[in-house]
Amino acid sequence: MPTFRVKAKTAQGKIIVTKVNDANKSSCIKKVKRNGLTPIAVNPIISFNVTPSVAKMKRKNSKSQEQDRFDLVNAKVLSKSQTRFTFIDKVNQFLRSTEKISSRDIRVFTQNFYLLKKANFNNIHALQTVIETTENPKFKIILEDILAGVESGEFMYTTMEYYSTVFPYIYINMIKVGELSGSLEQSLEQAVTYLDGSDALTKKLKKILLPNIAMFVGIMVMLIVAVIVGVPLLQGLFASIGSDEELPEITLKFADFVEKVRSLWYIELPILGGFFALFWMWKKTPRGHYRWDYFKYTMPVFGKLIYSLDFTRLMRNILLNLQNGMRIQDSMEVSKNVCKNTVMLSIIETSINNIFTGQSWITPFEDSGLTSAMATEMLKIGMQTDLAEMIDKLLEYMQADIDNTLEKIVKVLPEISYAVVGVVLIFFVLVVLVPCINVYMGGFMFSAYGL
């Protein structure tokens, strides 16, 4: 029975792409409409280069017309003749449907797909094998859609671009370059390295940031709760025994400030919301967006790290394109899409224009003041010798530089955090603990008896 690749819209406005087995195109369209979907495109899938093992697998996984179902990314539209699930099955299905697609899912898929390609599997057979071992149901649906596209003669990256919220753009570009140049296996190997490095970096940053942020937030919450709850209790204790002792002035002022903030929340929240709205509107303007992106690259502690990561990502993609036979200007034109920072994009655009005008494409990076002198010097040497080999060495140097920057952040960030927490703790002692010590020492009892 023919198989059709269907692109349709749900009643909620979501666009879904799936495969449907039916006798002909007209019958397939009617089936789509019966399931509450509005068809956008219905195209037959033409299989090619199908090995006997693949054909056997297709027969094994084929379904009858009554068993066809439309697998969605967020929901499933099932035919009327579906079998009934038990309550446990429905609960398990719901839990699986709420599971997010993580970077681990993409990494495992890439590793498995790379190993199968290394074992001389064709794309269709490799995708079918990987789909069978994929645990995440949402990701499995996306892979089935990619398989449907490959079976209809499309490249993998064209379907991946449709799921740009799932696959990182640099990952899609690696697959694209590999497919167009015929070196998909090499691109997959580089994608595995990229994903492993990205996950390792994310874990390092979380290990650095989360404990310090948690400690600071905990201290602030403790201070505010102690003032809101503890200060009124102390004031009530003094009044109940007739003492004329008063709490320290700083305690009273801070308690009065907290009380005013709590009582005027209906004024403060709109003001705060207006401030964030104005900031958001300013950031949406070209000038504001550029200045905000420039601040990201020059901010204390993290600025150098953010720029180094973007620059390394760009150079890695340029190297991949150069290794696959692209010219430097074409490589930069393709690679610029991996960058979202407008400052980096403006540098790249200037570099491309310099190439067309016969000037050095390295000069804009050098003039920006953001790229290290060592990096620009290595690129200049590469232009005189072997650029691809020099960029490869540059990436090793940049990775060492990123590791050194992370080590510095690991040393500096706790010191900054401890300094801030220390100031907060001193304030906490003056505002809360000193009055508590006075009460514990019993000084208020003398004033209560007129002594």
N, C-alpha and C positions, 0 to 999 in steps of 0.2 A: 504494500500500500504506500502511495506517495507521502512524503513528509514535507510540510510547509513551515517556513519561518514566518511567524506572525508578530507584527508590531501593532499593539492595540492600546486603547485608553480605557481605564476603569471609570466607574461612576464618580469616584472621588477625584478624578483628574490625573491619576498616576499613569505613566507610560510604562508598559511592560513588553518584553520581548520573549517569546517562547517558541517551542516546536509543537506542531499538531499533525497527527496522522489522519488522513481522510482520502476519500476516493478522488475528489477533484477540488479545484480552487473554489468553485461556487458553493459546494457543500461545506467546505472549510469555513468560508465567510459566514454561512448560516449558523454553523456551530458556535463560532465566536460570538455572534449576536445573541444566541440563546443563553449564553453564559453571562450576559449582562455587560459585554465589552463592546467598544466601538472600534472596528478595525481601521487601521491606518495604512498598513502595507501587508500584503500576503504574497510571499514569493516561494516557489518550489525550491527545495534543497537538492542540489545535484551532487551526489557523492563521486569522488575521484580518488584514484590510487588506493583502493580499498584492498588490503591483503586478506587472505582467507580467514586469518584469526580475527581480524576486525569485523568481517562479514558475519562470522559466527557470533561475535559479541553483540552485534547489532540485532541479530535475530533473537538472541537471549533477552535483550532489554526492550524488545518491541512490545507494544501494547495494542489491544484491540480497540475498535472505535468507541465502545462503551466505557473503556477504561482510561481513555485519554483525559488528561487533566492539565490545566494551565498552572504552572508553578510560577508564583510571583515572588519578588524579593521580600515584600512585607506581608503578603497574604496569599491565599490559594483559592482559586475558583474551581470547584470540583464538579464533575458530572453527576446527574441524578442517580445513577446506578452505582455510586461508590459504596463500599462496604462500611458498616457502622463501626465506629471505634468505641472501645470501653472508656470509662471515666479516667482510668490511669493513662491510657493511650493519649487521650485528649490533653491531660495535664502535661505529659511528657512532650507532646507536640507543641503546646503553648510555650513551655520552657525553652524548647529548641528554637522556636520562632523569635524569641526575644534575645537570643544569643547574638552578640555583636561580632562583626568580622574584625579580628585583631591582626596586628602585624605578624604574629606568630603563624596565623593561617596562611598569609601570603608567603612567608618565609618557607614554611613546610612545603607548600605547593611548588615554589620555585626550585627548591632542592630536589624534590621528587621528579619534577619535570626535566630538570637538568640531567639527572642520573639516567632517566629513560632515553633522552636524546643522545646521551653519551653511549648508550647501548644500541644506537641506530634504530630507535623507534621513530616512525613518522609522527607528525603532529597529531593526527586524528587518533591513532592508537595510543599515543602517550597521554593525551587529554582524557580519553576514555578510562585508561588505567588509573590516572590520578583521581578522577571523579569518583570512582568506586571506593577509594580509600579516604575521601574527604569526609570529615566528621561534621563540620559546621553546615547546617542545611541551607542557610542563606548564601554562603560562599559556594556551595555545591550548585545552586541554581544559576549563579553567575558563570561558573565554569561550564555548565551545560549550555548556556547561551553563547559563550565563546566557542565551544565545540560546534554548535549549530552554524555559527558564522564561518568557521574553518571548512565545514562540510559543504557550505554553499559557495566556497571559493574566495572568501575574504581572508585578510590577514588577521592575526590574533589582536594586534594592537588597535585595530579599528573598533572592535567591541570593547576593549579595555578603556578606550577613550570615553565611551558612553558611561562607564562606571568610574569616572575620575575621582569620585569621593571615596572610593575603595582603594584603588591603585595610585600610589604617588606618581606625579608626572615624570619625574626622572626615571622611574621604573618603566613606565609606558614607553618613554623615549628609548631606553635601552633595548626593549623588545622590538620597537619599530626599526631601529638601526640594524639589529641582528637579522630581522626578517628581510628587509630591503637589500641588505648586503650579502645575504646567504651565510651569515656567521651567527646563527641563533644560539648555537651551543656556547660560543664564547661570550655572547651577551648575557646568557643565563648565568654563566659562571660569575661574571662581573656583577650581575644583579644580586646573586647570593652574597657576595662579599659586601656589597653596598648595604643590604638589609641587615646583615650581621653587625656591621659597623654602626649603623644607625640605631639598632636596638641596644648595643653596648653603650653608646653615648647617652641615650635616653636614660638607661639605668644609672649611669654615673651622675647625671644631673639630678635625678630624683633622689639619689642617695645623699647628694649635697644639700639640696633645697628643702626637702620635706622635714627633716628633723629640726632645722633652724626655724622654719616657718611655724611648725607645731609648737615649739618652745615659746616663741614670741607671742603667738595667739593665746596660748595657755596662761602666760603671765598677765596679759591684758585682761582676759576674762576674769581671772582671779582678783585683780585689782578692782575692776568695776563691780563685781558681785560683792566683794568685801565692803566697798563703800556704800552700796545700795542697801545691804542687809546689816552690816556691822555698825555703821555710824548711827543710824536711828536707835539701835539697841543700846549703845553706850549713852546716848542722850537721854533715853528713857530711864536708864539705870540711875543716872545722876539726879534726875528730877524726882524719881520715886523715893529717894532717901533724904530729900531736902538739901542736897549739897549745892553750893553756889559755884562749884568748879565748872569750868567750861573746857570743851575740847580744844586742841590747838587750832590756831587761826587757819593754817593751811588745810586742816581736815575739814573745817566748816566751809571754807571757800570751795574746795573741790566737791564736797557733798552738795553744796548749793548749785554748782555748775552741772553736775550730773542730773540733779533734779530738774533744772531748767531744760536741759536737753531732752529729758524724758517727757516733760509736760508740753513742750512745744514741737513734738515730732511732726505734727500735721503742717507746720510751717517749714521745718528743716528738710523734710523729705522732698517736697516740690523744688526747693532751692537746690538741693543736691542733685535731683533728677534733671533740673534745668542746666546745671553745670555740665553734667555728663552729656546731655543732648547737644549743648553748644560745642563741647569738645569733639563729639562724634561728627557733627556737621563740619567743623573745621578740618578734621582729619579726612573727610571725604573730598575736600577741595584739592586740586592738584598741588598747590603750594603747601597746604597743611600735611598732605600725605607724604610729600617729599621730605619736609622737615621732620616729621615723626619717624620716617625710615632712617633719616640721617642720625637722629638721636639714638636709634637702636644700635647703630654702628659705633657711636662715640660715647655711649653711656658708661658710667663707672662699672668696674668689675666685669660685666658681661658683654660690653660692646665689642671688644677685640675678639672674643670667642664667637659671637654671632657672625661677624664679618668673615672670620676664618672658615667657619662652616659653610657659608654661602660661596665663598671663593673656591674652596675645595670641591664643593659640589659642581660648580661650573667647570673647573679644570678637569675633573674626572669625566664629565660628559664630553668635553672637547677632545680628551684623549681617546675616548671610545670612538668618536666619529673619525678622528684622524687615523686610527688603526684600521678603520674600515674604508679608507681611501678618499675621504672627503677633504676638500680644500679648507684652509683655515677660516676663510670668510663664511663659507657654507656651514662649517662646523659651529662657528659662533652664532650664526643665525638660528640654527636648530637648537643649540644648547641654551640660548638665552631664556627659553621658556621654562627652564627649571628654576629660575629666580623670580621671586615675587617682590623683592625689595626694589623700589623705584630708583634708589641711588645706584644700585648695582646694574639695573637695566639701562640707566642713562650712560654709565661707563661703557657698557657693552656696545650700545648703539654708537657712541663716539668712536669706539675701536673699529667697528665695522665701516663707518664713514672714512676713517683714516686709511683703511686698506684700499678703498676705492679711489682715494685721492693720492695714493702713493706714499703715505706717511706710516709711521710705526703704530701698530695696534696696541703695543704695550704702553705707550705714552699716557693714555688716559688713566690706566691703573696706577701709574707712577705719580701723575699729577694729582690724583684724588687724595693722597696723603693717608690712605687707609691700607694700602698694600705694603707689605714689608719690603725693604730694599733688597733683601736676599731673594725674595720671590721674583721681583721684576728683573733682577740681574740674571737669575737662572733662565728666565724666559728669553732674555736677550741673547744669552749664549746658545739657547736652543734654536733660535732663528738662524744662527750661523752654523750650527752643526746638525743635530737630529732633534726636531722639536718634540716628537712623540716620546722619545727616550728621555728628554730633559723634563717634560711634564710629568712623566712617571716618577722621576727622582724628586721633582717638586712636590708631588703628592706625599711621598714618604717624609719629606722635610715638613710639610704642612701638618701631617698627622702627628709628628713629634712635637711640633709647636702647639697644636691643640691639646695634646696630653700635658705639656708643660703649663699651659694656661689653666687647664683644669686643676692641676696640682696647686697652682697659686690660688685659685678660687677656693679650693678645699682648705687652704691655710688662712686666707684672708676673711672669707665669709663667716666662719665661726667667731673670729675676733670681733668683726663688726656686730654680729648678732649678740655676742656676750656683752659688748659695750652698751648696746641699746637695752638689753635685758637688765644690765647692771643699773642703768639710770632709772628704769621702771621699778626695779626692786628698791632702790633708795627712796623713790617717791612713795612706794608702797609702805615702807617702814615708817616714814614720816606721817603719812596720812592715816594708817590703820594700826600699826604695831605700837607706836609710841602711846596713843590713847589707851590701848589694851594694857600696856605695861603699867601705866599710871593707875589704872583700875586695880590691877593685880597687886601693886605695892600698897594699895590702901590709902593713898594720899587724900582721896575724896572723903574719907570717913572723918578726918580731922575737921575739914570745913563743915561737914554736916553737923558736928557738935559744937561749932563755934570756936574751935581751937586754932 
